């Protein structure tokens, strides 16, 4: 039975791997901050990047032993699905994880190279309760991570992640042995068949399909061709160096590339997928980048007409139109604003029996009859195409222009260390509370409301708002602003929020602004 001394290797110690390669090969490295709110993310490293890794393969093995221990103790049973995204190191990480799982008695069903939603689908198709998908999602090359769950279609939340962290860091393993490994062949085709069964659009749609050279390139073009679209592929070749841009449909670089291809080809819509295929971004036929929350409003209008009195769950980064839109009100739709994060929204959608959940990041969750409750960027793409099919006389741009006008920002992320980011957000919240109490203006107006379900969303009298929260998966804060009044008021809100952030030396530069 394998014994591991997890305390023998600590980041920042004299034995850090840049100075002691032997230690990196002979003891487990697993940085505690990699256990995040609802999944795990670590910097695994790139050759000669000069940065100390936060995780090694022995650390991954320890994670597997901890997860195998956790699922047994939780009563979920020993069976678990695994898969991995397309990065140069993901297969090795998955196999190290599987060895740890088997040491703890798990029966591993490996579906191979996969999208995260393909792994979630496998939980249903293979009748396996638990999942461990090796992916860093949209994070830059060099990151890795694991998305986990034991109660389909849900994934771990803070309580499960805290207990898993404790088990791993304390080496509190139940190494019962008796585990097994089985590779499941041809599962990609089974997943694609399930996605497209009974799906066929009558409208002839020309669709740019952009994958940023990530894993979705092996799936998205075929799925959209199957439902009747003419597909124009963009960066669909698998290349784990991500040569043009990161596969992230929130990043402006990817959105701009899709826009150029849409305009060049005369496409009806552009669809962009992130690194593990659970998110989808949209560009309209005029090359306009439609932020995912506005896409959600468009889909909510369409779905609430088919399903009156619908409930939609949306994250706190999302537009205020979910509550204010007159069409949604006329259809009897109700919006529930909730915590940002795929696990939070997924769980809330299940709790409320909502027909769908939307995140500004592009995670969309569809309950039956549209989906099984988990986030799948390909299901989102199909639902967008079906919306266009039901509106044959309207372009994507015309459907977008039918929405009430608001001025919203992209998601902007200033650097802030994992060890301090939550404390910084608490101090920012207290600063806004003091300003509200003292009647001090923001962007020229009094604070009307502070929404604190996740970070702080400060709302002023004219409905303009700004959000500050801690990123759940990177050493960053998250900032979003929106105004229903004017672009000038949007910019004034951003300036006001940024001034408060600059009171804290821990807050660094933004990854992007508008």
C-alpha positions, -999 to 999 in steps of 0.1 A, spaced: 0 0 0 14 33 -11 23 59 16 29 95 7 43 124 27 24 154 13 41 178 37 75 169 24 73 193 -6 59 228 -2 58 255 -28 82 283 -18 104 260 3 141 255 -5 131 223 -22 110 242 -48 114 223 -82 134 250 -100 162 242 -76 155 205 -69 143 184 -97 148 152 -77 122 164 -52 97 170 -79 100 134 -90 100 118 -56 74 137 -35 39 150 -40 34 186 -50 -1 199 -47 -6 235 -38 -35 241 -14 -49 271 -34 -56 248 -63 -87 235 -45 -111 262 -55 -148 268 -49 -163 242 -72 -134 225 -91 -96 223 -90 -71 243 -110 -33 243 -108 -4 257 -129 12 225 -141 38 243 -162 51 246 -197 87 237 -208 111 265 -198 83 288 -188 104 299 -157 74 295 -134 74 270 -105 46 244 -109 19 240 -84 12 203 -91 32 173 -102 20 138 -112 25 124 -77 3 152 -65 -23 142 -91 -21 106 -78 -27 119 -43 -57 138 -56 -70 106 -71 -66 87 -38 -84 115 -20 -112 116 -45 -116 78 -45 -117 80 -7 -143 108 -8 -167 91 -32 -166 59 -11 -173 78 21 -201 98 5 -220 66 -4 -218 72 -41 -201 38 -47 -169 30 -64 -177 37 -101 -164 69 -118 -161 82 -153 -129 99 -164 -119 119 -195 -94 145 -206 -91 176 -227 -66 181 -255 -34 195 -239 0 180 -242 0 168 -205 -37 160 -199 -35 123 -207 -6 118 -183 -26 137 -156 -57 116 -162 -37 83 -159 -20 95 -127 -55 104 -113 -68 70 -124 -40 52 -106 -48 71 -74 -85 64 -78 -79 27 -83 -56 26 -52 -87 38 -33 -108 11 -47 -125 30 -76 -137 13 -107 -126 37 -135 -145 40 -168 -123 60 -191 -140 77 -221 -107 91 -235 -103 125 -252 -135 143 -243 -154 175 -237 -166 181 -201 -202 177 -211 -194 144 -228 -181 132 -194 -213 144 -178 -233 126 -205 -214 95 -197 -226 95 -161 -261 90 -176 -253 68 -205 -231 44 -186 -251 47 -154 -221 58 -134 -228 83 -105 -194 100 -103 -172 119 -127 -136 133 -128 -129 153 -160 -93 164 -164 -95 199 -179 -83 235 -174 -113 246 -194 -104 281 -209 -73 287 -189 -41 293 -207 -18 264 -218 2 253 -188 -29 251 -165 -47 219 -156 -75 209 -133 -104 185 -126 -141 190 -126 -158 165 -103 -192 153 -92 -209 125 -74 -246 133 -80 -254 138 -117 -260 163 -132 -244 183 -104 -207 190 -98 -189 198 -65 -196 229 -45 -176 245 -17 -185 219 9 -173 190 -12 -142 208 -23 -133 217 13 -136 181 24 -116 168 -6 -89 193 2 -87 182 38 -85 145 28 -57 151 3 -36 175 23 -39 154 55 -33 122 35 -64 108 51 -68 80 25 -87 48 26 -65 27 3 -87 -3 1 -74 -15 -32 -96 -36 -55 -100 -9 -81 -102 -15 -118 -98 3 -151 -119 0 -183 -115 21 -215 -149 28 -232 -144 27 -270 -162 49 -295 -179 70 -269 -174 102 -289 -198 90 -316 -223 79 -289 -222 114 -275 -226 131 -309 -255 107 -318 -273 116 -286 -268 154 -292 -282 153 -327 -310 127 -324 -342 142 -336 -326 176 -343 -329 190 -378 -334 226 -388 -353 236 -419 -336 270 -423 -305 270 -443 -280 285 -419 -244 292 -426 -225 290 -393 -189 299 -384 -177 273 -359 -147 285 -339 -128 263 -315 -95 280 -308 -77 248 -316 -91 233 -285 -109 200 -279 -143 212 -293 -127 211 -328 -132 173 -328 -169 176 -320 -186 209 -329 -183 209 -367 -198 174 -371 -226 182 -346 -237 213 -365 -235 197 -399 -256 168 -386 -285 192 -377 -284 208 -412 -260 237 -409 -234 247 -435 -203 248 -414 -174 272 -419 -147 259 -396 -123 284 -378 -93 271 -359 -109 236 -355 -76 217 -359 -65 203 -325 -33 221 -314 -26 223 -277 -2 252 -282 -33 274 -290 -13 293 -317 -38 321 -324 -56 328 -291 -69 310 -260 -101 290 -267 -123 313 -245 -154 329 -260 -152 356 -234 -118 368 -246 -120 397 -272 -92 381 -293 -114 351 -301 -145 371 -305 -128 394 -330 -115 365 -350 -150 350 -353 -164 384 -363 -139 387 -391 -147 352 -404 -185 359 -402 -181 391 -422 -158 375 -447 -180 345 -453 -215 361 -450 -224 337 -423 -258 338 -404 -241 334 -371 -207 327 -355 -204 302 -326 -172 299 -305 -164 272 -280 -141 271 -250 -113 246 -243 -135 219 -229 -167 226 -248 -191 235 -220 -194 272 -231 -206 289 -263 -201 325 -275 -221 341 -303 -214 366 -331 -243 379 -351 -245 381 -389 -233 417 -388 -202 409 -369 -215 421 -335 -202 403 -305 -232 395 -284 -223 389 -248 -236 356 -234 -260 372 -210 -278 390 -239 -279 357 -258 -295 343 -227 -322 370 -229 -329 362 -265 -331 325 -257 -353 332 -227 -377 352 -249 -379 323 -274 -382 295 -248 -407 314 -226 -430 318 -256 -430 280 -259 -431 273 -221 -451 301 -204 -443 309 -167 -408 297 -171 -381 302 -145 -346 311 -155 -316 312 -132 -289 338 -141 -256 348 -125 -249 381 -109 -226 391 -137 -256 391 -161 -277 419 -175 -306 434 -156 -328 427 -186 -338 392 -173 -358 411 -147 -368 442 -167 -375 429 -203 -412 435 -212 -414 404 -234 -403 381 -206 -427 398 -183 -455 393 -208 -447 356 -210 -448 353 -173 -411 344 -170 -393 349 -137 -355 354 -132 -336 343 -102 -301 360 -99 -276 336 -83 -240 330 -76 -216 329 -105 -200 295 -112 -211 265 -132 -217 244 -101 -237 271 -83 -260 278 -113 -263 240 -121 -274 233 -86 -298 263 -85 -314 252 -118 -320 218 -103 -334 232 -70 -359 255 -87 -368 232 -116 -359 260 -140 -361 254 -177 -327 270 -181 -298 287 -164 -275 313 -180 -241 327 -171 -224 357 -186 -193 335 -192 -213 314 -217 -222 284 -195 -258 276 -203 -278 249 -185 -309 233 -200 -333 210 -181 -356 186 -200 -368 186 -227 -338 205 -239 -310 189 -219 -302 170 -187 -293 200 -165 -256 203 -171 -237 228 -192 -230 218 -228 -218 244 -253 -230 222 -282 -265 220 -268 -264 258 -265 -253 260 -302 -282 237 -312 -307 258 -292 -294 290 -309 -299 274 -343 -334 263 -333 -342 298 -322 -332 311 -357 -351 283 -373 -383 294 -355 -377 329 -366 -371 325 -404 -378 361 -412 -354 375 -387 -316 376 -387 -295 371 -355 -288 408 -356 -325 417 -358 -333 395 -329 -306 412 -309 -318 447 -319 -353 438 -306 -339 437 -271 -341 469 -250 -307 487 -253 -282 485 -225 -245 492 -225 -226 463 -209 -189 455 -206 -171 423 -212 -159 404 -182 -127 421 -170 -102 405 -146 -76 425 -127 -49 403 -112 -53 395 -75 -35 366 -56 -55 336 -46 -44 341 -10 -59 376 -8 -86 380 -34 -115 371 -11 -103 395 16 -100 423 -10 -136 417 -21 -148 419 15 -130 452 20 -145 465 -13 -180 455 -1 -174 473 32 -163 504 13 -195 504 -7 -216 498 24 -200 529 40 -206 550 9 -243 539 8 -247 546 45 -231 581 42 -251 589 10 -219 593 -11 -225 592 -49 -212 568 -74 -212 578 -110 -231 609 -99 -259 591 -81 -267 575 -48 -264 537 -42 -299 522 -45 -289 486 -37 -260 463 -29 -265 427 -41 -242 405 -21 -251 370 -31 -217 367 -48 -192 395 -42 -209 429 -45 -231 443 -72 -236 480 -66 -267 494 -82 -274 532 -85 -307 550 -89 -309 549 -127 -303 511 -128 -266 513 -137 -246 487 -118 -210 474 -113 -200 440 -100 -168 430 -82 -162 394 -72 -133 370 -67 -126 346 -96 -133 310 -86 -106 295 -108 -78 320 -113 -58 345 -92 -80 374 -103 -110 395 -95 -139 398 -119 -154 432 -128 -185 438 -150 -205 470 -155 -238 478 -173 -260 508 -178 -295 510 -192 -290 548 -197 -259 555 -218 -224 544 -227 -211 575 -208 -228 562 -176 -214 528 -182 -179 542 -183 -186 564 -153 -195 533 -133 -164 515 -144 -143 545 -134 -160 546 -100 -156 509 -93 -119 510 -105 -112 539 -81 -123 517 -52 -103 488 -64 -71 510 -67 -73 516 -30 -60 481 -26 -24 475 -36 -31 438 -41 -51 445 -72 -31 445 -104 -37 452 -141 -67 441 -161 -65 413 -186 -88 434 -209 -110 465 -207 -135 481 -231 
